[in-house]
Amino acid sequence: MPKIPGVNHRDAVRALEKAGFRVVRQAKHIVMTDGVRILTIPRHNPVNALTMGGIVRDAVHRYAPGGYEVGFVAGGGDTVAVLTLSDADVRPLAAGEILHARPLA
């Protein structure tokens, strides 16, 4: 099975800044916050796709009770859409599933 490509840490920081996060500390890792959540991004390239998935999951706001604010970001970092989804609309990614991307229509 082919490996899922990683993400450049600078691209990840740029995308998170567009989502409202700011850098608060940089060393071997970059620490970012939006005032509510704190994210830690490793400073090596590429950041493993599964690690990046965990960071994105932590960045997504979970409403109480049972809802999510999900941002869809194009490869260039532009936000395409932001949706609020209920628990019924979201499920964990299973081990055998693959994330995919397609061009915008």
N, C-alpha and C positions, 0 to 999 in steps of 0.2 A: 504494500500500500504506500503511495507517495506521501511524503511529509507535507503538512500544511505550512506554507511559508510564514516566517515571522514578520514582525513589524519594526521599522526603524524607531528607536525611542524618541527621536526628535519629532517625527510625524505624530506619534502618540501624544506627546506633550502639546503640540500645536492644536490637535483636534480637541483635546481636553480643555485647552484655554478657550477655544471657540464655544465650548459647552459651559463656560462660566467658572472653570477652575483656575487657580493661580499657583505659581511655584512659590513655596515657602522655604524650601531648603534643598541644596544640591550637594551631594558627595558621591559615593558609589551608587546611590539611588537618588531619584528626584522625588521629593515629597510635594504633593499638591493638595489644595483644599478649595472648597467652594463655601466655606464657613460652616458647613454641616458635616460633610464627609471628608475623610482624609484618604488620599490614594498614594501608593508608593510604586514608582516605575523604575525598574532596573536600568542602569545606564550602559548596557551593553547592546550590541547590534548583532543579529536581530533579536528582539524580544520574542520569546517563544509564543506562538499563536494561542496556546492554551493558557499561558500566563496572562496574555493580553485580554483574553476572554474573561478571565477572573477580574481583572482591573475594570473592564467595561461593566461587568455585572455589578461591581461595587459602586460604580459611578451612577448607575441608573437609580433614580429615586423610587422608593417603594412607599406607596401611600398606605395609610392605615384606615380601615382594614382592607386588605386584598386588592391593591391596584398598583400599576407600574407606569411611570413616564418613560417612554422609550424614544430615543433619538436615532434617526437614520442618517448616516453621514456618508457622503460620496468619497471616493478614493482621494480626491483633491482636498478634502477637509470641509467642504461646504455641507451645511445641514440641509437635507432634502425634506425631512418631515419630522414632526414630534407628535407622538400619539400617546394617549392614556389608555392602557389596556387593563382589563380585569384579570384576576387569577385564572379564570376559565380560558382566557386567550393566550396564556403563557405556560410553557412547560419546560422542564430541564432538557438539555440536549443529551440524548442517549449516547452511549459509548461508541456505537457503530455508525452514528450519523456524521455527516460532513457539512460544515458551513459552506455556503457558496455565494458567489457574487454574479451579478449580471448587469449589462449596460442599462442606463436609465432610458425609458421610452420617450 
